[in-house]
Amino acid sequence: GPSLFAGITKLCKGLAAVLVFGHIAVQVFPSAVTYVALIPARTIPFGWNLLTAGYIEQTVHGVLISTVSLLFIGKLLEPIWGSGEFLKFIFVVNFLTSVCVFIMAIVLYYITMEEVYLYMPLSGFGGALSGLLVGVKQIIPDQELAPLKIKAKWAPSIMLFLSIVISFFTVEPATCLPMLIFGTYIGWIYLRYFQRKQETKIKGDPSDEFAFSTFFPEFLRPLIDPIASIFHQMLCGRSEDSNEARGYTVGTAPLPGSDPVEATRRRERGARALEERLAAEPQRDVTEKV
């Protein structure tokens, strides 16, 4: 009913309109794909396709999934992050995902010498959506997602697992898979190390509940943690020193106001916001009927 779409922000509606307009444009003018989609052989000199590719859906079901997912995930995350941070996150994840896919295509071409890697048009909002799912994992990790009855913290992992399985049987998911994988990883990197909290101005979320190994089943985590710790030291070593200099401790005994505490508060706010929306929807239905 109408209450299902209540609370969707103007920014999310505007981004959804961009996705719909981009899809219509490439359907009406098919040659436009060569300019706005990511075609590695044409990225030089058409470097803008690194910016535009993330907002161009070439299929009908692709634009439907992207717009609906954006509206409902944005309905949860934008009020918590703020409109500016929400838009910045989408822009950064989309752009860096395109850069990673471009580099991967060039590497695969030199390994296989297959020109298909250079001339296949790649585009879609999947990178940003997979990154936003990581944001849902961070904010409400233990909230069950109806009607799937799975906890939000497993949503990115299940999405990637299903995409990998399906890619063995059909061609289209195989072309989208790199964007989903890079989008998930870049989204996690940004939220883990670079997102600045509005309340404390501290960057990142070093809590154990948001470690890289939490994307994997528990029996694999002893194997993942040693590898992840190497990249953690590379990306987070200086920021930890900076936090300690300000009076924060990123260890087993964090002081009040430290990053783990702020991460917990943020997840609590996310859970409360979701509960308030779910509680408000039945009241809207009653009001509309009256």
C-alpha positions as CSV (number, residue, x, y, z in Angstrom):
1,G,0.0,0.0,0.0
2,P,1.0,3.7,0.0
3,S,2.5,3.3,3.5
4,L,5.1,1.0,2.0
5,F,6.6,4.0,0.3
6,A,6.2,6.5,3.1
7,G,9.4,7.9,4.5
8,I,11.4,7.6,1.3
9,T,13.6,10.7,1.0
10,K,13.8,13.1,-1.9
11,L,17.4,12.2,-2.4
12,C,16.6,8.5,-2.9
13,K,13.7,9.4,-5.2
14,G,16.1,11.6,-7.2
15,L,18.7,8.9,-7.5
16,A,16.0,6.4,-8.5
17,A,14.9,8.9,-11.2
18,V,18.5,9.1,-12.5
19,L,18.6,5.3,-12.8
20,V,15.3,5.1,-14.7
21,F,16.3,8.0,-17.0
22,G,19.7,6.4,-17.7
23,H,18.0,3.1,-18.6
24,I,15.5,4.8,-20.9
25,A,18.2,6.8,-22.6
26,V,20.3,3.8,-23.5
27,Q,17.1,2.0,-24.8
28,V,16.1,4.9,-27.0
29,F,19.7,5.6,-28.1
30,P,21.6,2.3,-28.0
31,S,24.8,3.8,-29.3
32,A,25.0,5.9,-26.1
33,V,26.1,2.7,-24.3
34,T,29.6,3.1,-25.9
35,Y,30.0,6.5,-24.2
36,V,28.4,6.0,-20.7
37,A,29.1,2.3,-19.9
38,L,32.5,1.1,-18.8
39,I,34.3,-0.3,-21.9
40,P,37.9,-0.6,-20.9
41,A,39.3,-0.2,-24.4
42,R,37.5,3.2,-24.6
43,T,38.1,4.5,-21.1
44,I,41.0,6.4,-22.6
45,P,40.0,9.0,-23.8
46,F,36.4,8.5,-22.6
47,G,37.4,8.6,-18.9
48,W,34.0,9.8,-17.8
49,N,32.6,6.3,-18.1
50,L,34.3,5.5,-14.8
51,L,31.8,8.0,-13.3
52,T,28.7,7.2,-15.4
53,A,28.8,3.4,-15.6
54,G,27.5,2.9,-12.1
55,Y,24.3,4.7,-12.9
56,I,23.4,3.0,-16.2
57,E,21.2,-0.2,-16.0
58,Q,21.0,-1.9,-19.4
59,T,18.2,-4.3,-18.6
60,V,14.6,-3.8,-17.4
61,H,14.9,-6.2,-14.4
62,G,18.2,-4.5,-13.5
63,V,16.7,-1.1,-13.2
64,L,13.7,-2.4,-11.3
65,I,15.9,-4.2,-8.7
66,S,18.2,-1.3,-8.4
67,T,15.5,1.4,-7.9
68,V,13.4,-0.6,-5.5
69,S,16.5,-1.7,-3.4
70,L,17.8,1.9,-3.4
71,L,14.5,3.3,-2.2
72,F,14.1,0.9,0.7
73,I,17.8,0.7,1.8
74,G,18.1,4.5,1.6
75,K,15.0,4.8,3.7
76,L,16.9,3.2,6.5
77,L,20.5,4.5,6.0
78,E,20.0,8.1,4.9
79,P,18.4,9.4,8.1
80,I,21.2,7.9,10.1
81,W,24.1,8.9,7.9
82,G,22.7,12.2,6.7
83,S,22.0,13.1,3.1
84,G,25.5,14.4,2.3
85,E,27.3,11.3,3.6
86,F,24.8,9.0,1.9
87,L,25.4,10.6,-1.4
88,K,29.1,10.7,-0.9
89,F,29.1,7.0,0.0
90,I,27.3,6.1,-3.3
91,F,29.6,8.3,-5.4
92,V,32.8,6.9,-3.8
93,V,31.8,3.3,-4.0
94,N,30.5,3.6,-7.6
95,F,33.6,5.3,-8.8
96,L,36.1,3.1,-7.1
97,T,34.2,0.0,-8.2
98,S,34.5,1.1,-11.8
99,V,38.2,1.7,-11.3
100,C,38.7,-1.8,-9.9
101,V,36.7,-3.4,-12.7
102,F,38.7,-1.4,-15.3
103,I,42.0,-2.6,-13.8
104,M,40.7,-6.2,-13.6
105,A,39.6,-6.2,-17.2
106,I,43.0,-4.9,-18.4
107,V,44.8,-7.6,-16.3
108,L,42.5,-10.4,-17.6
109,Y,43.2,-9.2,-21.2
110,Y,47.0,-9.4,-20.8
111,I,46.7,-12.8,-19.2
112,T,44.3,-14.4,-21.7
113,M,44.7,-12.0,-24.7
114,E,40.9,-12.2,-25.2
115,E,39.6,-8.9,-26.5
116,V,36.1,-9.6,-25.0
117,Y,37.5,-8.2,-21.7
118,L,38.3,-4.9,-23.4
119,Y,35.1,-4.4,-25.3
120,M,32.3,-5.8,-23.2
121,P,30.1,-2.8,-21.9
122,L,29.9,-3.1,-18.1
123,S,27.5,-1.0,-16.1
124,G,25.0,-1.1,-13.3
125,F,24.2,0.1,-9.8
126,G,25.1,-3.2,-8.3
127,G,28.4,-2.0,-6.8
128,A,26.7,0.8,-4.8
129,L,23.8,-1.5,-3.7
130,S,26.2,-4.2,-2.4
131,G,28.1,-1.4,-0.5
132,L,24.8,-0.2,0.9
133,L,24.0,-3.7,2.1
134,V,27.3,-3.5,4.1
135,G,25.9,-0.4,5.7
136,V,22.8,-2.3,6.7
137,K,25.0,-5.0,8.1
138,Q,26.8,-2.3,10.2
139,I,23.8,-0.5,11.5
140,I,21.4,-3.4,12.3
141,P,23.4,-6.6,12.2
142,D,21.0,-8.7,14.4
143,Q,17.8,-7.4,12.9
144,E,15.9,-10.1,10.9
145,L,14.9,-9.1,7.4
146,A,11.4,-10.1,6.6
147,P,10.2,-12.2,4.8
148,L,13.6,-13.9,4.4
149,K,14.0,-14.4,8.2
150,I,17.8,-13.9,8.0
151,K,19.9,-11.5,10.0
152,A,21.0,-8.3,8.3
153,K,24.6,-9.1,9.0
154,W,24.5,-12.0,6.5
155,A,22.8,-10.1,3.7
156,P,26.0,-9.1,1.8
157,S,27.5,-12.6,2.2
158,I,24.4,-14.4,1.0
159,M,24.0,-11.9,-2.0
160,L,27.6,-12.6,-3.1
161,F,27.3,-16.4,-2.6
162,L,24.1,-16.6,-4.7
163,S,25.6,-14.3,-7.4
164,I,28.7,-16.6,-7.6
165,V,26.5,-19.7,-7.9
166,I,24.2,-18.2,-10.5
167,S,27.2,-16.9,-12.6
168,F,28.1,-20.5,-13.4
169,F,24.9,-21.0,-15.3
170,T,24.1,-17.7,-16.9
171,V,26.2,-15.0,-18.6
172,E,24.7,-11.8,-17.3
173,P,25.4,-12.4,-13.5
174,A,29.0,-13.2,-14.5
175,T,29.3,-9.7,-16.0
176,C,27.8,-8.1,-12.9
177,L,29.7,-10.2,-10.4
178,P,33.0,-8.1,-10.4
179,M,30.9,-5.0,-9.5
180,L,29.1,-6.8,-6.7
181,I,32.4,-8.1,-5.2
182,F,34.3,-4.9,-5.5
183,G,31.3,-2.8,-4.3
184,T,31.0,-5.0,-1.2
185,Y,34.7,-4.8,-0.4
186,I,35.0,-1.0,-1.1
187,G,31.9,-0.3,0.9
188,W,33.4,-2.2,3.9
189,I,36.8,-0.4,3.5
190,Y,35.1,3.0,3.5
191,L,32.9,2.3,6.5
192,R,35.6,0.5,8.4
193,Y,38.4,3.1,8.0
194,F,37.2,6.3,6.4
195,Q,33.6,7.3,7.2
196,R,33.6,10.2,9.6
197,K,31.0,10.2,12.4
198,Q,29.0,13.4,12.7
199,E,28.9,13.3,16.5
200,T,32.6,12.7,17.3
201,K,34.4,13.4,14.0
202,I,36.3,10.1,14.4
203,K,36.8,8.0,11.3
204,G,35.9,4.4,10.8
205,D,34.4,1.5,12.8
206,P,37.1,-0.8,14.3
207,S,34.6,-2.9,16.4
208,D,35.1,-6.6,16.3
209,E,31.5,-7.1,15.1
210,F,32.4,-5.3,11.9
211,A,35.7,-7.1,11.1
212,F,36.3,-8.5,7.6
213,S,36.0,-12.1,8.9
214,T,32.4,-11.5,9.9
215,F,31.5,-11.9,6.3
216,F,32.5,-15.5,6.5
217,P,31.1,-18.5,8.5
218,E,32.7,-18.9,12.0
219,F,34.7,-22.0,11.1
220,L,36.6,-20.0,8.4
221,R,37.4,-16.9,10.6
222,P,40.7,-18.3,12.1
223,L,42.0,-18.6,8.5
224,I,40.7,-15.1,7.4
225,D,41.8,-13.1,10.5
226,P,45.6,-13.4,10.0
227,I,45.3,-12.3,6.4
228,A,42.9,-9.4,7.2
229,S,45.2,-8.2,10.0
230,I,47.9,-7.4,7.4
231,F,45.6,-5.1,5.5
232,H,44.3,-3.7,8.8
233,Q,47.7,-2.5,9.8
234,M,48.3,-1.0,6.4
235,L,45.0,1.0,6.4
236,C,44.4,1.6,10.1
237,G,47.8,1.7,11.8
238,R,48.2,5.5,11.8
239,S,44.5,6.2,12.6
240,E,44.9,4.0,15.8
241,D,47.9,6.0,16.9
242,S,45.9,9.2,16.3
243,N,43.0,8.0,18.3
244,E,45.2,7.0,21.2
245,A,46.8,10.4,21.2
246,R,43.4,11.9,21.6
247,G,42.6,9.8,24.6
248,Y,40.9,6.8,22.9
249,T,42.0,3.2,23.0
250,V,41.3,0.8,20.2
251,G,42.1,-2.3,22.2
252,T,40.3,-4.6,24.5
253,A,39.3,-1.9,26.9
254,P,38.0,1.1,25.0
255,L,37.3,4.3,26.8
256,P,33.9,6.1,26.7
257,G,33.5,7.9,23.4
258,S,35.9,5.6,21.5
259,D,35.0,4.1,18.2
260,P,33.6,0.8,19.4
261,V,31.2,2.6,21.7
262,E,30.1,5.0,18.9
263,A,29.7,2.0,16.6
264,T,27.4,0.4,19.2
265,R,25.4,3.6,19.6
266,R,25.0,3.9,15.8
267,R,23.7,0.3,15.6
268,E,21.2,1.0,18.4
269,R,20.0,4.2,16.6
270,G,19.6,2.2,13.4
271,A,17.6,-0.5,15.2
272,R,15.4,2.2,16.9
273,A,14.8,4.0,13.6
274,L,13.7,0.7,11.9
275,E,11.4,-0.2,14.8
276,E,9.8,3.3,14.7
277,R,9.2,3.0,11.0
278,L,7.7,-0.4,11.3
279,A,5.5,0.8,14.2
280,A,4.4,3.9,12.3
281,E,3.3,2.1,9.2
282,P,0.2,0.4,10.8
283,Q,-0.8,3.7,12.3
284,R,-0.6,5.3,8.8
285,D,-2.8,2.5,7.4
286,V,-5.5,3.1,10.1
287,T,-5.4,6.9,9.4
288,E,-5.7,6.4,5.7
289,K,-8.7,4.1,6.1
290,V,-10.4,6.5,8.4
